[in-house]
């Protein structure tokens, strides 16, 4: 159980280069980047808080849509507003397509010590059917490069029950993720939100069928079995840690 005195701050950057078919979170088109006015307003609101956080989480949307200079300035301003302890968990959520070395280095220089990367699946065809832009080789190479800095906890999200996904492709994703130098993994159940592009696609037949509840149970059991057999420790119902770097403080407060 988390310490009841633990305090976390979530900072929302609701801009995405493209919106995935399953997503129902609020976001705006990020083809022109994140407006400076949004970052200014975010920092203005943040300055009203007087409590020192134990964990900061930059989510979205896609915070890594910010250019390197803006990422560095945002993080440094937050650290000026809140004298953070050395062990404060500072998470930067990101997307492979926008995770350039320049942005990674800006995040690390600004004090980020945890990256949460939405992969969802490594299978290229499946990725592109849900709106992900990069192929499996590029995804793996980017994660390996990110881990090579050896300065932050690297956590990856996978989703089970996606349209057209099978237990065999899910097993391939699990095996691949266990072969990568990661510190933690989230295994999320697909949620088909009413009104989302995916919900419309399932209804009109333009999307492949999604797993039903009993089928999702089989995906979950396989995921749990693989994680346990590969040395991952369950930290929550859907989150698994492999190394001591991964503390999962923010998620434990959610």
Backbone torsions as a table, in degrees:
resi	resn	phi	psi	omega
1	UNK	NA	139.4	178.5
2	UNK	-69.7	152.5	174.7
3	UNK	-62.3	127.3	-178.0
4	UNK	-62.7	-17.8	178.8
5	UNK	-89.0	-5.1	-180.0
6	UNK	-67.8	134.6	-174.8
7	UNK	-125.7	131.2	-179.9
8	UNK	-126.1	151.4	176.7
9	UNK	-121.9	130.8	175.5
10	UNK	-107.3	130.1	178.9
11	UNK	-117.4	122.5	-170.9
12	UNK	-99.4	125.4	175.1
13	UNK	-116.1	89.4	-167.6
14	UNK	-87.9	53.6	178.9
15	UNK	-129.4	132.0	-178.8
16	UNK	-131.8	143.8	176.4
17	UNK	-63.8	-39.4	175.4
18	UNK	-148.8	152.5	-176.4
19	UNK	-102.1	125.4	-179.6
20	UNK	-69.0	151.4	-173.6
21	UNK	-62.4	-32.3	-175.0
22	UNK	-86.1	-11.2	-168.9
23	UNK	-76.7	134.3	175.6
24	UNK	-123.6	11.1	177.0
25	UNK	-77.8	151.8	179.3
26	UNK	-69.0	129.1	173.5
27	UNK	-155.5	158.0	178.3
28	UNK	-117.2	156.8	179.2
29	UNK	-59.6	131.0	-177.9
30	UNK	-110.9	24.5	-177.3
31	UNK	-63.9	-23.1	177.8
32	UNK	-106.2	13.8	-179.9
33	UNK	88.2	-174.9	-179.7
34	UNK	-93.9	125.4	-179.3
35	UNK	-60.3	137.9	177.2
36	UNK	-58.6	-34.2	-178.5
37	UNK	-62.1	-33.2	179.9
38	UNK	-67.4	-45.8	179.9
39	UNK	-62.0	-41.1	178.3
40	UNK	-61.0	-44.1	179.8
41	UNK	-66.5	-38.2	178.8
42	UNK	-61.9	-45.8	179.9
43	UNK	-67.1	-34.5	177.6
44	UNK	-62.9	-43.3	178.4
45	UNK	-66.8	-40.0	-177.7
46	UNK	-63.8	-34.5	-177.7
47	UNK	-65.8	-14.1	-180.0
48	UNK	-79.4	-14.2	-180.0
49	UNK	-85.1	135.5	-178.9
50	UNK	-110.7	-2.0	-176.0
51	UNK	-93.2	136.4	-177.8
52	UNK	-79.1	122.9	-176.6
53	UNK	-84.6	153.0	172.8
54	UNK	-93.8	-16.6	-179.9
55	UNK	-151.8	137.5	174.6
56	UNK	-118.8	137.2	179.9
57	UNK	-132.0	117.1	176.1
58	UNK	-95.3	108.2	-176.3
59	UNK	-121.3	-171.0	-176.0
60	UNK	-168.2	-151.4	12.3
61	UNK	52.4	-161.8	-174.2
62	UNK	-137.4	96.9	177.9
63	UNK	-55.5	-30.3	-179.4
64	UNK	-75.0	6.2	167.3
65	UNK	-76.4	-17.1	175.5
66	UNK	-67.7	143.4	175.5
67	UNK	-69.3	160.9	-176.5
68	UNK	-53.4	-45.1	-178.1
69	UNK	-61.4	-40.0	-179.6
70	UNK	-68.8	-38.6	176.8
71	UNK	-61.6	-45.3	-179.5
72	UNK	-63.4	-44.0	-179.1
73	UNK	-67.2	-41.1	-179.9
74	UNK	-61.4	-47.6	-178.8
75	UNK	-66.4	-42.4	-179.1
76	UNK	-66.7	-34.8	178.2
77	UNK	-67.4	-40.9	177.6
78	UNK	-61.4	-41.4	-179.5
79	UNK	-69.0	-28.0	176.4
80	UNK	-73.6	-38.5	179.9
81	UNK	-69.6	-35.4	-177.7
82	UNK	-125.9	111.4	176.5
83	UNK	-67.0	90.2	-173.1
84	UNK	-76.0	143.9	174.5
85	UNK	-70.9	161.0	-177.8
86	UNK	-62.4	-27.5	-177.4
87	UNK	-100.0	13.8	175.7
88	UNK	-62.6	130.2	179.1
89	UNK	-80.0	117.8	-178.7
90	UNK	-119.5	105.7	-174.4
91	UNK	-101.8	133.2	173.2
92	UNK	-113.6	115.1	176.4
93	UNK	-78.8	142.7	-177.2
94	UNK	-150.1	170.1	179.4
95	UNK	-127.5	136.7	-174.8
96	UNK	-49.8	-42.0	-172.8
97	UNK	-63.1	-26.5	-176.8
98	UNK	-111.4	7.9	-173.9
99	UNK	-93.6	78.8	-179.3
100	UNK	-85.6	159.1	177.1
101	UNK	-56.8	-38.2	-179.9
102	UNK	-61.8	-38.7	179.3
103	UNK	-73.1	-38.8	176.8
104	UNK	-59.8	-47.2	-178.7
105	UNK	-64.4	-37.2	176.6
106	UNK	-63.7	-41.2	178.8
107	UNK	-63.8	-45.6	-179.3
108	UNK	-64.7	-41.2	178.2
109	UNK	-64.3	-32.5	-179.9
110	UNK	-80.7	-7.5	175.9
111	UNK	109.9	3.2	175.9
112	UNK	-64.6	134.7	179.2
113	UNK	-129.0	14.8	178.0
114	UNK	-153.7	132.6	175.2
115	UNK	-118.1	130.4	175.7
116	UNK	-113.8	112.2	-170.7
117	UNK	-111.5	122.9	178.8
118	UNK	-82.4	100.3	176.9
119	UNK	-94.8	-47.0	178.2
120	UNK	73.0	-47.5	171.2
121	UNK	-158.9	149.7	174.8
122	UNK	-90.1	-13.2	-175.0
123	UNK	-73.0	118.2	-171.1
124	UNK	-57.4	-49.4	-178.3
125	UNK	-62.0	-42.5	-179.5
126	UNK	-67.2	-41.3	178.2
127	UNK	-57.2	-48.2	-175.5
128	UNK	-71.2	-25.3	178.3
129	UNK	-71.1	-20.9	179.7
130	UNK	-105.5	2.6	174.8
131	UNK	105.5	5.0	175.3
132	UNK	-81.0	146.9	-165.6
133	UNK	-101.2	-25.1	-170.1
134	UNK	-107.9	152.9	-177.2
135	UNK	-84.8	172.6	-173.8
136	UNK	-58.7	-44.0	-177.7
137	UNK	-61.5	-41.5	-179.7
138	UNK	-67.3	-40.0	178.9
139	UNK	-60.5	-48.9	-178.1
140	UNK	-64.2	-42.8	-179.9
141	UNK	-62.6	-39.2	-179.9
142	UNK	-67.0	-41.6	178.9
143	UNK	-66.0	-39.6	178.8
144	UNK	-65.6	-39.2	177.5
145	UNK	-65.0	-42.2	179.1
146	UNK	-61.3	-43.5	-179.2
147	UNK	-67.9	-26.6	-176.2
148	UNK	-65.4	-20.3	176.4
149	UNK	-66.6	-29.5	178.0
150	UNK	54.8	39.1	-178.0
151	UNK	-125.9	2.0	-176.2
152	UNK	-154.5	157.4	172.6
153	UNK	-75.9	132.5	-179.0
154	UNK	-110.9	118.4	-178.0
155	UNK	-122.1	138.5	-177.5
156	UNK	-124.0	139.8	174.6
157	UNK	-95.0	136.5	166.9
158	UNK	-124.1	149.3	177.7
159	UNK	-119.2	135.6	175.5
160	UNK	-112.7	148.9	-177.6
161	UNK	96.6	10.4	-178.8
162	UNK	-64.4	155.7	-179.6
163	UNK	-59.3	124.8	178.5
164	UNK	83.3	-4.0	-179.9
165	UNK	-74.3	139.8	177.8
166	UNK	-117.9	168.7	176.4
167	UNK	-62.9	-31.7	178.7
168	UNK	-67.6	-44.2	179.0
169	UNK	-70.0	-32.9	175.7
170	UNK	-64.6	-43.0	178.2
171	UNK	-62.9	-39.1	178.1
172	UNK	-62.9	-40.4	177.2
173	UNK	-63.6	-43.2	-179.6
174	UNK	-64.0	-43.7	179.0
175	UNK	-63.3	-40.2	-178.7
176	UNK	-67.3	-42.3	-178.0
177	UNK	-65.8	-31.8	178.9
178	UNK	-74.0	-16.7	179.3
179	UNK	-88.9	-9.9	-177.0
180	UNK	-93.0	154.1	-177.6
181	UNK	-80.4	70.7	-176.4
182	UNK	-108.2	163.1	178.8
183	UNK	-107.4	-20.0	-179.4
184	UNK	-162.0	160.5	-178.3
185	UNK	-141.7	135.9	169.5
186	UNK	-105.8	129.6	175.9
187	UNK	-112.2	103.6	-173.2
188	UNK	-104.4	142.3	173.0
189	UNK	-78.0	134.2	176.1
190	UNK	-64.0	132.1	173.1
191	UNK	-113.2	124.1	178.0
192	UNK	-96.3	100.8	-175.5
193	UNK	-81.0	134.0	176.6
194	UNK	-55.8	133.6	177.8
195	UNK	90.0	-10.8	178.7
196	UNK	-73.6	162.1	177.6
197	UNK	-58.9	-36.7	179.7
198	UNK	-66.5	-42.8	179.1
199	UNK	-59.9	-41.5	178.2
200	UNK	-66.7	-38.3	-179.7
201	UNK	-67.1	-39.9	177.3
202	UNK	-64.1	-40.4	-178.1
203	UNK	-67.2	-42.4	-176.4
204	UNK	-93.7	0.3	176.0
205	UNK	85.9	3.0	179.6
206	UNK	-79.3	-13.6	175.3
207	UNK	-111.7	147.3	176.0
208	UNK	-64.4	155.3	179.9
209	UNK	-59.7	146.7	176.2
210	UNK	-99.8	159.0	-178.2
211	UNK	-66.1	137.8	174.3
212	UNK	-83.6	173.5	-170.3
213	UNK	-56.3	-47.3	-177.9
214	UNK	-66.8	-30.9	177.6
215	UNK	-72.4	-37.2	177.2
216	UNK	-63.3	-32.0	176.7
217	UNK	-60.4	-39.0	178.0
218	UNK	-66.4	-39.3	176.6
219	UNK	-61.7	-45.1	-177.6
220	UNK	-62.4	-45.8	-178.9
221	UNK	-60.7	-41.9	178.7
222	UNK	-63.5	-44.2	179.6
223	UNK	-59.9	-46.5	-179.3
224	UNK	-63.0	-41.6	-179.6
225	UNK	-64.5	-43.6	-178.9
226	UNK	-66.5	-45.5	-179.8
227	UNK	-58.5	-45.0	-178.4
228	UNK	-65.2	-41.3	-177.5
229	UNK	-71.5	-20.2	-178.3
230	UNK	-101.5	14.1	172.8
231	UNK	88.6	11.2	176.3
232	UNK	-84.2	145.5	178.8
233	UNK	-108.8	130.0	179.9
234	UNK	-72.1	125.2	178.7
235	UNK	-105.9	-19.1	175.0
236	UNK	-157.9	-174.7	-177.0
237	UNK	-60.8	-29.9	-176.5
238	UNK	-126.5	1.9	-175.4
239	UNK	-115.4	138.0	-177.1
240	UNK	-129.5	135.1	178.2
241	UNK	-112.6	145.8	-179.6
242	UNK	-113.9	-34.1	-177.6
243	UNK	-120.5	169.7	179.4
244	UNK	-69.8	-15.7	177.5
245	UNK	-64.2	-33.0	-172.2
246	UNK	-86.7	105.5	-178.6
247	UNK	-100.5	-25.9	174.6
248	UNK	60.5	37.7	-176.1
249	UNK	-66.8	-47.0	-176.6
250	UNK	-59.7	-49.0	-176.7
251	UNK	-64.6	-29.0	179.7
252	UNK	-69.4	-17.1	177.7
253	UNK	-91.5	-13.7	-173.3
254	UNK	-73.6	NA	NA
